[in-house]
Amino acid sequence: MGAQTQERRVERLETRMTAMEQLPGRVDALTTQVAGLTTRVDTLSTEVREGFAEMRAGFAEMRNRFKEVHDKFDEVGEAIEDSRNRARMLFEETLRRIAIIQEGR
């Protein structure tokens, strides 16, 4: 091995050692970033759960209102049917009275 090769090897080792000395700081920085990310993910998870809870409550309210509207339609339908029956009875009563009047003439 020549001196230059050995010198080059020492330089490479020094470069690698310098990089390795920086590793603990980089690992600490990464650990801090991961902890921050974990906190943010937890926050987002909570927000998403709350959002879904609000959506479920909104859908429940919509179902209740649709049921109320449906019930009102049923009531209106029954009222219409009742009105038809009364109109039919009045019409038949009117025809009967007309027939009685015509018989008397």
C-alpha positions as CSV (number, residue, x, y, z in Angstrom):
1,M,0.0,0.0,0.0
2,G,1.3,3.4,-0.9
3,A,1.3,6.4,1.3
4,Q,-1.2,8.1,-0.9
5,T,-3.6,5.2,-0.7
6,Q,-3.2,5.1,3.1
7,E,-3.7,8.9,3.3
8,R,-6.9,8.5,1.1
9,R,-8.1,5.8,3.4
10,V,-7.6,7.9,6.5
11,E,-9.5,10.8,4.8
12,R,-12.4,8.5,3.9
13,L,-12.4,7.2,7.5
14,E,-12.4,10.8,8.9
15,T,-15.3,11.6,6.5
16,R,-17.3,8.6,7.6
17,M,-16.5,9.3,11.3
18,T,-17.7,12.9,10.9
19,A,-21.0,11.6,9.3
20,M,-21.4,9.0,12.1
21,E,-20.8,11.8,14.7
22,Q,-23.8,13.6,13.2
23,L,-26.1,10.6,13.5
24,P,-27.2,11.1,17.1
25,G,-28.3,14.7,16.3
26,R,-30.1,13.6,13.2
27,V,-31.8,10.8,15.0
28,D,-32.9,13.2,17.7
29,A,-34.2,15.6,15.1
30,L,-36.0,12.7,13.4
31,T,-37.5,11.6,16.8
32,T,-38.8,15.1,17.4
33,Q,-40.4,15.1,13.9
34,V,-42.0,11.8,14.4
35,A,-43.4,12.9,17.8
36,G,-44.8,16.0,16.1
37,L,-46.3,13.9,13.4
38,T,-47.8,11.5,15.9
39,T,-49.4,14.4,17.7
40,R,-50.8,15.8,14.5
41,V,-52.1,12.5,13.4
42,D,-53.8,12.1,16.8
43,T,-55.3,15.5,16.4
44,L,-56.6,14.8,12.9
45,S,-58.0,11.5,14.0
46,T,-59.9,13.2,16.8
47,E,-61.2,15.8,14.3
48,V,-62.3,13.1,11.8
49,R,-64.1,11.2,14.6
50,E,-65.8,14.4,15.7
51,G,-66.7,15.2,12.1
52,F,-68.2,11.8,11.6
53,A,-70.2,12.1,14.9
54,E,-71.6,15.4,13.6
55,M,-72.5,13.8,10.3
56,R,-74.3,10.9,12.0
57,A,-76.2,13.4,14.2
58,G,-77.1,15.4,11.0
59,F,-78.3,12.2,9.2
60,A,-80.4,11.2,12.3
61,E,-82.0,14.7,12.2
62,M,-82.6,14.3,8.5
63,R,-84.2,10.9,9.0
64,N,-86.5,12.4,11.7
65,R,-87.5,15.2,9.5
66,F,-88.2,12.9,6.5
67,K,-90.3,10.8,8.8
68,E,-92.3,13.9,9.9
69,V,-92.8,14.8,6.2
70,H,-93.8,11.3,5.4
71,D,-96.3,11.2,8.2
72,K,-97.7,14.6,7.1
73,F,-98.1,13.2,3.5
74,D,-100.0,10.2,5.1
75,E,-102.3,12.7,7.0
76,V,-102.8,14.7,3.8
77,G,-103.6,11.6,1.8
78,E,-106.1,10.5,4.5
79,A,-107.7,14.0,4.4
80,I,-108.0,13.9,0.6
81,E,-109.6,10.4,0.8
82,D,-112.0,11.6,3.5
83,S,-112.9,14.6,1.3
84,R,-113.5,12.4,-1.7
85,N,-115.8,10.1,0.3
86,R,-117.8,13.1,1.7
87,A,-118.0,14.6,-1.8
88,R,-119.2,11.2,-3.2
89,M,-121.8,11.0,-0.4
90,L,-123.0,14.5,-1.0
91,F,-123.2,13.9,-4.7
92,E,-125.2,10.7,-4.2
93,E,-127.5,12.5,-1.7
94,T,-128.0,15.3,-4.3
95,L,-128.9,12.8,-7.0
96,R,-131.3,11.0,-4.6
97,R,-133.0,14.4,-3.8
98,I,-133.2,15.3,-7.5
99,A,-134.8,11.9,-8.2
100,I,-137.4,12.5,-5.4
101,I,-138.2,15.9,-6.7
102,Q,-138.6,14.6,-10.2
103,E,-141.0,11.9,-9.0
104,G,-143.1,14.5,-7.4
105,R,-143.6,16.4,-10.6
